[in-house]
Amino acid sequence: MADVTEHELIVVGGGPGGYAAAFLAADKGMTATLVDEADRLGGTCLRIGCIPSKALLHTAKLITDARDSARFGVQFGEPKIDVAGVRKHWLKVVETLSGGLATLAKKRNVKVIKARARFADGQTLELSDGSRHRFKHCILATGSVPARPGPLKLESPRVMTSTEALQLEGVPGSLVVVGGGYIGLELGYVYAALGCPVTVVEMTPGLLPGVDRDLVKPLHDRLNGLFKRISLNTQVTKLEEDRKGIRVHLEGAEVEEASPVFDRVLVAVGRRPNSQGLGLENTRVQIDGKGFVQVNEQRRTAEEKIFAIGDVAGEPMLAHKATYEGKVAVEAILGEPAVMDNRAVPAVVFTDPEIAWAGLTETEAKKAGREVEVTRYPWAASGRAESLGRTEGLTKLIVEPETEQVLGVGIVGVDAGEMIGEAMLAIEMGASARDLSLTMHAHPTLSETILGAAEVLHGTATDLYRPKKKR
Ligand SMILES: Cc1cc2nc3c(=O)[nH]c(=O)nc-3n(C[C@H](O)[C@H](O)[C@H](O)COP(=O)(O)OP(=O)(O)OC[C@H]3O[C@@H](n4cnc5c(N)ncnc54)[C@H](O)[C@@H]3O)c2cc1C
């Protein structure tokens, strides 16, 4: 049997949860080792998720903005798309950032091992290189993988998950995106901008299930112009290889053609936690019915020495939530009084327009029967939005009726993702709508719509006549 190496902290998984945890541990004086089976650091987010998709979305927005430019008095010809060049841009971005992470790990003396890890017991990891490692503490940050439910399981180079879709092998003759969630819409937007006819099939009655409908509508309207078709209330029951592509069998009240053929299929129906094959059965770590590792408010599992963070430890599966949890876990290991006491987790859909929200949504408040006041500021009243020709946006606040404390913020419009930072600060600091309306915002900016929404609550919005509602 191989010798056992002793460690103070081993982090399994080098994504935004894992590397943030290892780096903080090192900054605080611990000796940290990071194990990842991938060639480079960064995890799903950097290698095959957030960053490549945003690099592609930037290219896509350049194309759609250029197509839209005639109304601003500037005309460009039809874009000549060099797919290899588009791919090269995102690969370069990933290379730069992952190189940066490797340098940061080195500077902090975080040892990085490229191997697959598996628990032999509650204090020992076996790596695929045959080495054995005993730890005082371990943070599990193995992330998630794309879900492929039964009817969508066809093995074919024409059937892609987000991982293959990001590789951008070419512009398909046609693409069906199965799933109207954020990953499907972002990648669908990219392919449509590149000139591919895109169809989106969504099982529920609306795109982006769970998101407030008034935020989704402006995006849905714009995507209607960009996509060939959006089929709601429609289920894919089977995928079949066909001479000309993939035959997609559809079921649902709105189905016009029961089994159309597409050149390519993108399956984007969610992700599942990566908790299998880790030897967790050799530990006391508990897993729930969906495969998420069970953790407490410090992200400690039922096995005292093992913590779990990020996608593998529960929803929402977002990079910044993984990073935050990684920091809490490290502080907990060091005996600091850290817990997950954040009031909100921001979420952004990086389409055009973007949708961003933080804290309580109107949908959640309704579902919980919670009384809230909702105040809306349409971007038609924003000078900045008007000058950009993008007045379809909306900013809304969800406030506690008595204290006017801001409980949630929802925004749809260009750059909504950049604006949600202010909303997060307001929620975390327990700010009231009055605090927001008393905070001077630069003019003309889209962020003024946050101030405006707060003023609407009091019937005093300068650029909008909305007399105060009588309670
Ligand atoms: C297309 C796409 C777009 C996305 N866009 C966004 C976005 O815009 N914003 C956002 O917040 N989130 C986005 N996400 C989600 C985001 O990528 C994840 O929430 C985030 O990466 C989770 O971080 P993590 O640290 O938990 O795990 P991951 O980033 O998944 O990293 C896990 C790492 O663990 C390694 N690993 C797994 N098992 C083992 C093992 N047994 N041994 C060794 N190593 C192992 C893997 O190689 C991987 O590197 C996107 C995801 C996708 C797919």
PDBQT file of the ligand as one rigid body, heavy atoms in Angstrom, charges set to zero:
ROOT
HETATM    1  C1  LIG A 501     -22.648  27.083 -19.640  1.00  0.00    +0.000 C 
HETATM    2  C2  LIG A 501     -22.631  27.522 -18.201  1.00  0.00    +0.000 A 
HETATM    3  C3  LIG A 501     -22.696  28.876 -17.901  1.00  0.00    +0.000 A 
HETATM    4  C4  LIG A 501     -22.666  29.300 -16.575  1.00  0.00    +0.000 A 
HETATM    5  N1  LIG A 501     -22.740  30.636 -16.315  1.00  0.00    +0.000 NA
HETATM    6  C5  LIG A 501     -22.692  31.067 -15.051  1.00  0.00    +0.000 A 
HETATM    7  C6  LIG A 501     -22.700  32.449 -14.761  1.00  0.00    +0.000 A 
HETATM    8  O1  LIG A 501     -22.752  33.282 -15.656  1.00  0.00    +0.000 OA
HETATM    9  N2  LIG A 501     -22.641  32.840 -13.463  1.00  0.00    +0.000 N 
HETATM   10  C7  LIG A 501     -22.589  31.925 -12.436  1.00  0.00    +0.000 A 
HETATM   11  O2  LIG A 501     -22.552  32.330 -11.272  1.00  0.00    +0.000 OA
HETATM   12  N3  LIG A 501     -22.589  30.603 -12.689  1.00  0.00    +0.000 NA
HETATM   13  C8  LIG A 501     -22.629  30.153 -13.962  1.00  0.00    +0.000 A 
HETATM   14  N4  LIG A 501     -22.582  28.817 -14.212  1.00  0.00    +0.000 N 
HETATM   15  C9  LIG A 501     -22.549  27.892 -13.073  1.00  0.00    +0.000 C 
HETATM   16  C10 LIG A 501     -21.139  27.814 -12.497  1.00  0.00    +0.000 C 
HETATM   17  O3  LIG A 501     -20.258  27.347 -13.488  1.00  0.00    +0.000 OA
HETATM   18  C11 LIG A 501     -21.117  26.884 -11.289  1.00  0.00    +0.000 C 
HETATM   19  O4  LIG A 501     -22.087  27.289 -10.357  1.00  0.00    +0.000 OA
HETATM   20  C12 LIG A 501     -19.756  26.915 -10.620  1.00  0.00    +0.000 C 
HETATM   21  O5  LIG A 501     -18.739  26.523 -11.509  1.00  0.00    +0.000 OA
HETATM   22  C13 LIG A 501     -19.732  25.989  -9.398  1.00  0.00    +0.000 C 
HETATM   23  O6  LIG A 501     -18.477  26.052  -8.804  1.00  0.00    +0.000 OA
HETATM   24  P1  LIG A 501     -17.913  24.832  -7.943  1.00  0.00    +0.000 P 
HETATM   25  O7  LIG A 501     -16.641  25.351  -7.365  1.00  0.00    +0.000 OA
HETATM   26  O8  LIG A 501     -18.960  24.335  -7.044  1.00  0.00    +0.000 OA
HETATM   27  O9  LIG A 501     -17.614  23.658  -8.973  1.00  0.00    +0.000 OA
HETATM   28  P2  LIG A 501     -17.022  23.573 -10.437  1.00  0.00    +0.000 P 
HETATM   29  O10 LIG A 501     -16.729  24.889 -11.012  1.00  0.00    +0.000 OA
HETATM   30  O11 LIG A 501     -17.945  22.676 -11.189  1.00  0.00    +0.000 OA
HETATM   31  O12 LIG A 501     -15.626  22.836 -10.224  1.00  0.00    +0.000 OA
HETATM   32  C14 LIG A 501     -15.572  21.524  -9.805  1.00  0.00    +0.000 C 
HETATM   33  C15 LIG A 501     -14.203  20.970 -10.119  1.00  0.00    +0.000 C 
HETATM   34  O13 LIG A 501     -14.069  19.725  -9.456  1.00  0.00    +0.000 OA
HETATM   35  C16 LIG A 501     -13.315  18.854 -10.258  1.00  0.00    +0.000 C 
HETATM   36  N5  LIG A 501     -13.633  17.485  -9.835  1.00  0.00    +0.000 N 
HETATM   37  C17 LIG A 501     -14.842  16.892  -9.839  1.00  0.00    +0.000 A 
HETATM   38  N6  LIG A 501     -14.746  15.654  -9.306  1.00  0.00    +0.000 NA
HETATM   39  C18 LIG A 501     -13.454  15.483  -8.948  1.00  0.00    +0.000 A 
HETATM   40  C19 LIG A 501     -12.728  14.436  -8.332  1.00  0.00    +0.000 A 
HETATM   41  N7  LIG A 501     -13.324  13.321  -7.935  1.00  0.00    +0.000 N 
HETATM   42  N8  LIG A 501     -11.405  14.599  -8.134  1.00  0.00    +0.000 NA
HETATM   43  C20 LIG A 501     -10.770  15.727  -8.515  1.00  0.00    +0.000 A 
HETATM   44  N9  LIG A 501     -11.406  16.756  -9.090  1.00  0.00    +0.000 NA
HETATM   45  C21 LIG A 501     -12.731  16.638  -9.296  1.00  0.00    +0.000 A 
HETATM   46  C22 LIG A 501     -13.746  19.175 -11.673  1.00  0.00    +0.000 C 
HETATM   47  O14 LIG A 501     -12.731  18.829 -12.607  1.00  0.00    +0.000 OA
HETATM   48  C23 LIG A 501     -13.963  20.690 -11.585  1.00  0.00    +0.000 C 
HETATM   49  O15 LIG A 501     -12.822  21.394 -12.024  1.00  0.00    +0.000 OA
HETATM   50  C24 LIG A 501     -22.589  28.352 -15.531  1.00  0.00    +0.000 A 
HETATM   51  C25 LIG A 501     -22.508  26.982 -15.823  1.00  0.00    +0.000 A 
HETATM   52  C26 LIG A 501     -22.522  26.578 -17.142  1.00  0.00    +0.000 A 
HETATM   53  C27 LIG A 501     -22.433  25.109 -17.446  1.00  0.00    +0.000 C 
ENDROOT
TORSDOF 0
